[in-house]
């Protein structure tokens, strides 16, 4: 059983297996069918045959194994009928166990056949069969000695049937099947020999039947092997036929595909030829009809071909230029260096494109946009030059016009801000190269807004044009005059040897405004202020120079106008301080550094308490209080005044409500309102919302607006003030007498109170003129039915004088300084008096 020639339960002895792997003695039908195969193919064929025989053995076993179990049960039944006793239990258990094992292995083979090797499957069939053979060999030894003759004959008949069936069923296997037949017949034949009468005869018959079963098994096996070989050969032939058919089909398919590709390629070639022909016709048509001139030249520069556009642009007909040099189109705008560089680039890169000035047949010079390409043959040698060009003269003039418009002011024709930037950068670069200086002089017109407001913007534009024309004649050719916008002008003074040179030009510019300007319907005098910055003394950057010149201009205005001022570093410090103050003011809103102080108002006759004016204070902590005249203008310039004004309104309303809740009655408070709040914000709506939020009446509020704010645009401010009065809010004009009030406007304005500016109050005691002004204001207020308040009262003498003039209300340090709201409330509590009876003197 360890023989290497045993595969899948098919034992083939060495002398039974030929070189072709067939059983030569046991299977003469093999006929050397595998003899033509290579050794590898022969081994594979033998392996396939053995695997097929094992599969056939398991298929036969599906019927043979149950037949064995039935035979065992039949023998047990016969034994029971004769002896009324169970046949040998151990033998029966062993037989049934082997039956169960064979059935189990049969199921395993069906389930896992693909994963098992041929040798393993052979052993799964052989070894249980060997065990079954041993079980049958033990039966006669165990049962026949005590069995009656009839039972012996019955048992040997069943055994003979099993042997005969095994000869057929076990044909796929060799030695295990022969062992099975021998184990069935030989022991039974020997044990029946001592049977009286028929024993020897049965013995001879048994031995003969055994030989016949072995012979039958051999012949059946030969037939089976031959059938399996033929089946394998037929399957192999069928596989080869299918493979060859597949090859033939694939070759046919490839042939059809090749034919299809060939047809498609032929169609593509035809389409490409047609397309190229059409493209050539189209290219010729395009060349003939294109708006761009085309010129084909030889390697020597002679013209070989031109298109109609060439004639249209240059004026030369084709027969006038063909054969002639392309140089006939040259103008005198370019030197030989230009054309040398053109040909050098053309030979090195194979292409040149750019703009050049050329000459038409009639001698006119025109600007063309030209591209020249090199045409080479298959060896890379230059054969032709193709030049494509178009006339861009009109575009050039348009670009120059657009460039002029982009760099010049459309009103005056002077340079604009963009040109100024370009000239500044150019001047800085030139001064850096030569170590020279240049000056930046910026100036504007004094009170130019009044011209626009009184005479109209068209007159202002006429004035600006006249100024531009007059200033042009005051400048050198190297200087640049630009208009920044509005009434601002800048002069860039080149080649400045010393700052004194800028002074000379500044006087020239200011003198230009000495004589009046004659306009179509007006004759007017205008003055100017001028600021000067010098490069590199006052800056090396365009923005820095402009900023410093602008600061010098403001210094000139502050110095009295109609003068000039050089930039000084202190101007930058002042601007830096102002910027720092603006940033701190923005943070002050978030840090709640702003607060309201309240200054009492009293009657002039008996100094009885009437109300308060809310005054804004800013406490910067360690830096102390910032004066309002410092930070309020900053707030107006940077746009914070609206936000601050809204906070003042809300805080004043809240203070009125707090005093009332504390038992001090309803107290009236006056607040100052900026022009931004009055004109741009919904002041009436803001007051209504805050009063409703705090639960107070609008009559407890007084709005103070400056005289200049009201008179700047009375038509716009009058409806707003009327809306406030309609709500019950008192309207007062603050700093009266410092502006330019019109009595006709003042009479129609919805105003309740006029406040006399503190400057008149201070001077009225010692200056009779100031006293007369104060008295006039008081009388005017009485005449118009308005109340009058004098602010800035610091002495009793001033208070008595104002009382004699019948001024209504007084306000100033003579009575009380501004105090926080909680401080006023503390004084009220310390006096232990009712609010209505409390006087200012007690505060």
TALIN-V245054 format. One line per field, one symbol per residue. burial: 1 if it has 16 or more other C-alpha atoms within 10 Angstrom, else 0. Layout:
burial: ???
//
This chain:
burial: 000001111111100010011111011011011110000001101110111111111101100110011011101111100000001000110011011101101100100000000110111111011111111110110011001010111111011101111111111111111101111111111111101000110110011011001101111111111101100100000000000000000000000000000000000000000000000000000011001111111100011111111110110101001100010011100000000001000100011110011111000011111111111000000001111111110000000000010011100111111011001100110110000111111111110100100000001111111011001000100001111100101111111100100110110011011000100000000111111111110110010011111111111110001111111100100000000011001000000001111111111110111111111111000000000000110110000111011101111111111110000101111111111111000011001001100001110111111111111001001101110110001111111110000000010011111111110111010000011011101111100001111111110001101110111111110111010010011001000000100111001
//
